[in-house]
C-alpha cells in the first residue's frame, strides 16, 4: 500500500511538470510504465496502453479519491493574512482535503450512475475497469474557515486543481491509461464573494466536467 502510494505521487510530481510545460514536445511519447502518449495539450496529457480495448470492460469500480494540496500552499496563503484568526491551520487543511475527496467520490459515482447501463461494483471480477482518481496541486484562493474575524474575500477564481486519474484492469492490476488535466476552478470574469457554498459549487462543476468527460469516453468505447 505504502509503495503504491509513493509511486502514485512520484508519477503525479512528474505529471505536474509535464502539464506545466509551455512546449507540447516536452511530454515523453512513452511513459515510465510503457503507456503511449495520446493527448498532449497545454493543460491536458493522456496516455494509453497500446492494444487495450475498453469495450471489454462492462463493470466499473471507482476507488476512493486522494487529494493533495500544492506544496507550500498553506505557508504562502498564511503569509498573505494579516490576522492570526484568518490563517490556515493543519486541521483546516485536513478538513478541506476530506471535503474535496468526499465531493469528488459523490459526483463521480453520481455521474456514472446517470446511465443505467453503467454497472458500478464494489468488488472486482473479470471485465472490471478500476478507476483510481486523485486531485493534486490543489490551490484554494479563499478557503472558508472558522474565524472570529468577520471578513469577506472577493476573488475571480476559486482556485486551481489537477486531475490525476489512472485506469486499471481490475483482475490483473495492469495499468491501462493515465489522464492528467489542470483546471481553473470557478473562473469568473468579475470578482465574487467566496465562501463555503460558492467554493463547493465551483469545485462540484469542475469535478462533474471531469466525470462527464470520462463517462462519455467510456460509453463511446461500449458503443452506446
C-alpha positions as CSV (number, residue, x, y, z in Angstrom):
1,X,0.0,0.0,0.0
2,X,2.8,2.5,1.0
3,X,4.8,1.6,-2.1
4,X,1.8,2.1,-4.4
5,X,1.0,5.5,-2.8
6,X,4.6,6.6,-3.1
7,X,4.6,5.5,-6.8
8,X,1.4,7.4,-7.5
9,X,2.7,10.7,-6.0
10,X,6.1,10.3,-7.8
11,X,4.2,10.0,-11.1
12,X,2.0,12.8,-10.0
13,X,5.0,15.0,-9.4
14,X,6.2,14.2,-13.0
15,X,2.7,14.9,-14.3
16,X,2.7,18.4,-12.8
17,X,6.0,19.2,-14.6
18,X,4.6,17.8,-17.9
19,X,1.3,19.7,-17.8
20,X,3.1,22.9,-16.8
21,X,5.4,22.9,-19.7
22,X,5.0,25.6,-22.3
23,X,6.0,23.3,-25.2
24,X,3.9,20.3,-26.2
25,X,7.1,18.5,-27.2
26,X,8.2,18.1,-23.6
27,X,5.8,15.2,-22.8
28,X,7.5,11.9,-23.5
29,X,6.0,9.7,-26.2
30,X,6.2,6.7,-23.8
31,X,5.6,7.0,-20.1
32,X,7.8,5.4,-17.4
33,X,5.4,2.4,-17.3
34,X,5.1,1.9,-21.0
35,X,2.0,3.9,-21.9
36,X,1.7,5.7,-25.2
37,X,1.1,9.4,-25.4
38,X,-2.4,10.1,-27.0
39,X,-3.2,13.6,-25.9
40,X,-0.7,16.4,-25.4
41,X,-2.2,19.9,-24.8
42,X,-1.4,22.9,-22.7
43,X,-3.3,21.7,-19.7
44,X,-4.1,18.0,-20.6
45,X,-1.9,15.0,-21.1
46,X,-3.3,11.5,-21.6
47,X,-1.6,8.1,-22.0
48,X,-3.0,4.7,-23.1
49,X,-1.7,1.2,-23.3
50,X,-1.3,0.1,-26.9
51,X,-3.9,-2.5,-27.9
52,X,-6.3,-2.1,-25.0
53,X,-10.0,-2.4,-25.8
54,X,-12.2,-0.6,-23.3
55,X,-15.2,-2.3,-24.8
56,X,-14.1,-5.4,-22.9
57,X,-14.8,-3.7,-19.6
58,X,-18.5,-3.9,-18.7
59,X,-18.2,-3.1,-15.0
60,X,-16.6,-0.2,-13.1
61,X,-15.2,0.2,-9.7
62,X,-14.3,3.7,-8.6
63,X,-11.8,3.8,-5.8
64,X,-11.8,6.5,-3.1
65,X,-10.1,9.6,-4.3
66,X,-6.9,11.1,-2.9
67,X,-6.4,14.8,-2.5
68,X,-3.1,16.7,-2.2
69,X,-2.5,20.5,-1.9
70,X,0.1,22.3,-3.9
71,X,3.4,22.3,-2.0
72,X,3.7,25.2,0.4
73,X,0.2,26.4,-0.3
74,X,-0.6,26.7,3.4
75,X,2.6,28.7,4.0
76,X,2.0,31.1,1.1
77,X,-1.6,31.6,2.0
78,X,-0.8,32.4,5.6
79,X,1.8,35.0,4.6
80,X,-1.0,37.0,2.9
81,X,-3.1,37.1,6.1
82,X,-2.6,39.9,8.5
83,X,-4.7,38.4,11.2
84,X,-3.9,35.2,13.1
85,X,-7.6,34.3,13.2
86,X,-7.8,34.1,9.4
87,X,-4.7,31.9,8.9
88,X,-5.0,28.3,7.9
89,X,-4.2,25.6,10.5
90,X,-3.3,22.0,9.9
91,X,-6.8,20.9,10.9
92,X,-8.2,23.2,8.2
93,X,-6.0,21.7,5.5
94,X,-7.1,18.2,6.6
95,X,-10.8,19.2,6.6
96,X,-10.6,20.8,3.2
97,X,-8.9,17.7,1.8
98,X,-11.5,15.4,3.3
99,X,-14.4,17.6,2.0
100,X,-13.0,17.7,-1.6
101,X,-12.4,13.9,-1.6
102,X,-15.9,13.3,-0.4
103,X,-17.4,15.6,-3.0
104,X,-15.2,14.0,-5.8
105,X,-16.4,10.5,-4.9
106,X,-20.0,11.5,-4.7
107,X,-20.0,13.4,-8.1
108,X,-18.1,10.7,-10.0
109,X,-20.4,7.9,-8.8
110,X,-23.5,10.1,-9.4
111,X,-22.4,10.9,-13.0
112,X,-21.7,7.3,-14.0
113,X,-25.0,6.2,-12.4
114,X,-26.9,8.5,-14.8
115,X,-26.7,5.8,-17.4
116,X,-28.4,2.6,-16.1
117,X,-26.2,0.5,-18.4
118,X,-23.1,1.5,-16.4
119,X,-22.6,-1.2,-13.8
120,X,-20.8,0.2,-10.7
121,X,-19.4,-2.5,-8.4
122,X,-17.7,-2.7,-5.0
123,X,-15.5,-5.7,-5.8
124,X,-13.6,-6.6,-8.9
125,X,-14.2,-9.5,-11.2
126,X,-13.5,-10.3,-14.9
127,X,-14.3,-7.3,-17.0
128,X,-14.0,-4.7,-14.3
129,X,-12.4,-1.4,-15.1
130,X,-10.8,0.1,-12.0
131,X,-10.7,3.9,-11.7
132,X,-8.2,5.4,-9.3
133,X,-8.7,9.2,-9.1
134,X,-6.7,11.9,-7.4
135,X,-6.7,15.6,-7.2
136,X,-3.2,17.1,-6.9
137,X,-1.6,20.5,-6.8
138,X,-4.8,21.9,-5.2
139,X,-5.0,25.6,-4.5
140,X,-7.9,27.4,-2.8
141,X,-7.8,31.1,-3.1
142,X,-10.3,31.9,-0.4
143,X,-10.9,29.0,2.0
144,X,-13.9,29.5,4.2
145,X,-12.6,28.6,7.7
146,X,-14.0,29.3,11.1
147,X,-12.7,32.6,12.3
148,X,-13.5,35.3,14.8
149,X,-12.9,37.9,12.2
150,X,-15.8,39.0,10.1
151,X,-14.0,39.1,6.7
152,X,-15.4,38.7,3.2
153,X,-13.0,37.8,0.4
154,X,-13.7,38.5,-3.2
155,X,-11.9,36.6,-5.9
156,X,-12.1,36.0,-9.7
157,X,-11.2,32.3,-9.3
158,X,-11.9,29.8,-6.5
159,X,-8.6,28.1,-7.2
160,X,-6.9,25.5,-9.3
161,X,-6.6,21.8,-9.3
162,X,-5.1,19.0,-11.4
163,X,-6.9,15.7,-12.0
164,X,-4.5,12.7,-11.9
165,X,-6.6,9.7,-12.9
166,X,-5.5,6.2,-13.7
167,X,-7.4,3.2,-15.2
168,X,-6.5,-0.4,-14.4
169,X,-7.6,-3.9,-15.2
170,X,-9.4,-5.0,-12.1
171,X,-8.1,-8.5,-12.0
172,X,-4.5,-8.3,-13.2
173,X,-3.9,-4.8,-11.8
174,X,-2.3,-3.8,-15.2
175,X,-2.4,0.0,-15.8
176,X,-4.4,0.8,-19.0
177,X,-4.4,4.6,-19.1
178,X,-3.5,7.8,-17.3
179,X,-5.2,11.2,-17.6
180,X,-3.8,14.5,-16.3
181,X,-5.8,17.6,-16.6
182,X,-5.3,21.0,-14.9
183,X,-8.3,23.3,-14.5
184,X,-9.0,26.7,-13.1
185,X,-11.8,26.3,-10.6
186,X,-14.6,28.9,-10.7
187,X,-13.2,31.1,-13.4
188,X,-15.3,34.3,-13.4
189,X,-15.0,37.5,-15.4
190,X,-15.5,39.5,-12.3
191,X,-14.8,39.3,-8.6
192,X,-17.4,37.5,-6.4
193,X,-17.7,36.8,-2.7
194,X,-16.0,33.4,-1.9
195,X,-17.5,31.3,0.8
196,X,-18.1,27.7,1.6
197,X,-21.2,27.5,-0.6
198,X,-19.6,29.1,-3.7
199,X,-16.3,27.1,-3.3
200,X,-18.2,23.9,-3.1
201,X,-20.4,24.8,-6.1
202,X,-17.3,25.8,-8.2
203,X,-15.5,22.6,-7.2
204,X,-18.5,20.5,-8.0
205,X,-18.8,21.9,-11.5
206,X,-15.1,21.2,-12.2
207,X,-15.4,17.6,-10.9
208,X,-18.5,17.0,-12.8
209,X,-16.8,18.2,-16.0
210,X,-14.1,15.6,-15.4
211,X,-16.6,12.8,-14.6
212,X,-18.8,13.6,-17.6
213,X,-15.8,13.6,-20.0
214,X,-14.7,10.2,-18.7
215,X,-18.2,8.7,-18.7
216,X,-18.7,9.9,-22.3
217,X,-15.4,8.3,-23.4
218,X,-16.3,5.0,-21.6
219,X,-19.8,4.8,-23.1
220,X,-18.4,5.5,-26.6
221,X,-16.0,2.6,-26.1
222,X,-19.0,0.5,-25.2
223,X,-20.7,1.5,-28.4
224,X,-23.5,3.5,-26.8
